[in-house]
């Protein structure tokens, strides 16, 4: 497992399939801020609250020059259902091989992290990446229902 990047570190590069079947890369966001949030599983109470909180402030996040990407290990079909059910207005990435989770150090650590890793779930961590591709902030313990407001404070 990789070490979790810290503020000032280069964000690990990625290329992953999105909700719509397209491939999204970190390089697509050069010159723009990126809110990259890892979450355990589609359509669970905490993950739904977190996604809806970000959805509800996405316009404000975009006004600050940032985009949002959500990442979990479920496949594109699961992400499409989750997106449709809650009218999410940002892409979800299907990290089915967990390569992104491993690169960002959220694949599981500690007792609960190991349990999550064994079930294929990510830790809940948000990375705010700056315009140059460096990690600007790491939110290790997001407040799911208010996560959008938390993120706005760091942009």
MILUM-142559 format. One record per residue (C-alpha): residue number from 1; x, z negated, y. Coordinates in steps of 0.05 Angstrom, whole numbers, m for minus. Layout:
! MILUM-142559
NUM; X; Z; Y
...
This chain:
! MILUM-142559
1; 0; 0; 0
2; 24; 17; 70
3; 32; m33; 125
4; m23; m33; 177
5; 0; 2; 241
6; 6; m42; 302
7; m3; m26; 376
8; 53; 21; 398
9; 62; 51; 328
10; 48; 124; 316
11; m20; 133; 284
12; m12; 158; 212
13; m29; 232; 207
14; m91; 251; 167
15; m132; 311; 145
16; m200; 294; 115
17; m268; 325; 101
18; m324; 306; 150
19; m398; 298; 143
20; m410; 372; 158
21; m358; 396; 108
22; m306; 413; 160
23; m235; 386; 157
24; m215; 339; 214
25; m143; 322; 230
26; m111; 271; 276
27; m79; 330; 313
28; m148; 353; 334
29; m151; 293; 381
30; m85; 302; 418
31; m98; 291; 492
32; m160; 250; 476
33; m171; 177; 455
34; m197; 165; 385
35; m238; 106; 358
36; m221; 109; 284
37; m261; 57; 246
38; m256; 41; 172
39; m315; 9; 139
40; m331; m13; 67
41; m393; 27; 47
42; m450; 71; 73
43; m519; 42; 84
44; m502; m32; 75
45; m525; m83; 128
46; m459; m95; 163
47; m437; m23; 161
48; m504; 1; 186
49; m503; m48; 244
50; m432; m27; 262
51; m447; 48; 259
52; m511; 41; 299
53; m475; m1; 352
54; m424; 54; 360
55; m478; 107; 360
56; m515; 72; 416
57; m454; 72; 463
58; m424; 138; 441
59; m442; 170; 508
60; m404; 114; 545
61; m345; 121; 497
62; m343; 196; 508
63; m346; 184; 584
64; m281; 145; 576
65; m249; 205; 542
66; m255; 181; 470
67; m285; 206; 405
68; m309; 165; 346
69; m294; 176; 272
70; m319; 131; 216
71; m281; 129; 150
72; m301; 103; 81
73; m289; 124; 9
74; m359; 152; m4
75; m367; 227; m11
76; m395; 277; 38
77; m465; 274; 7
78; m469; 198; 17
79; m444; 206; 89
80; m496; 260; 103
81; m552; 214; 79
82; m525; 156; 120
83; m517; 200; 182
84; m586; 229; 176
85; m621; 163; 162
86; m591; 129; 224
87; m582; 190; 268
88; m508; 178; 276
89; m478; 221; 330
90; m406; 223; 306
91; m372; 248; 242
92; m358; 206; 181
93; m297; 223; 140
94; m300; 223; 64
95; m234; 190; 44
96; m251; 194; m30
97; m178; 190; m53
98; m168; 132; m4
99; m105; 165; 24
100; m126; 149; 95
101; m143; 77; 78
102; m74; 69; 46
103; m38; 102; 104
104; m73; 55; 153
105; m62; m6; 110
106; m137; m21; 100
107; m142; m6; 25
108; m142; m80; 9
109; m98; m141; 18
110; m108; m215; 5
111; m158; m242; m45
112; m220; m207; m15
113; m181; m145; 0
114; m159; m138; m72
115; m232; m145; m94
116; m251; m90; m45
117; m194; m46; m69
118; m217; m53; m141
119; m287; m30; m121
120; m260; 26; m77
121; m281; m5; m11
122; m240; m8; 53
123; m228; m67; 97
124; m267; m66; 162
125; m216; m49; 216
126; m219; m6; 279
127; m159; 30; 309
128; m161; 56; 380
129; m111; 113; 385
130; m87; 138; 452
131; m80; 209; 477
132; m8; 215; 450
133; m28; 194; 380
134; m3; 122; 384
135; m43; 61; 363
136; m65; 27; 427
137; m108; m29; 397
138; m127; m56; 328
139; m192; m94; 320
140; m185; m132; 254
141; m250; m169; 254
142; m303; m128; 289
143; m369; m159; 308
144; m414; m107; 273
145; m477; m111; 316
146; m436; m110; 381
147; m378; m67; 359
148; m394; m11; 409
149; m388; m60; 467
150; m323; m88; 437
151; m293; m19; 434
152; m313; m2; 505
153; m273; m61; 531
154; m209; m31; 502
155; m219; 40; 528
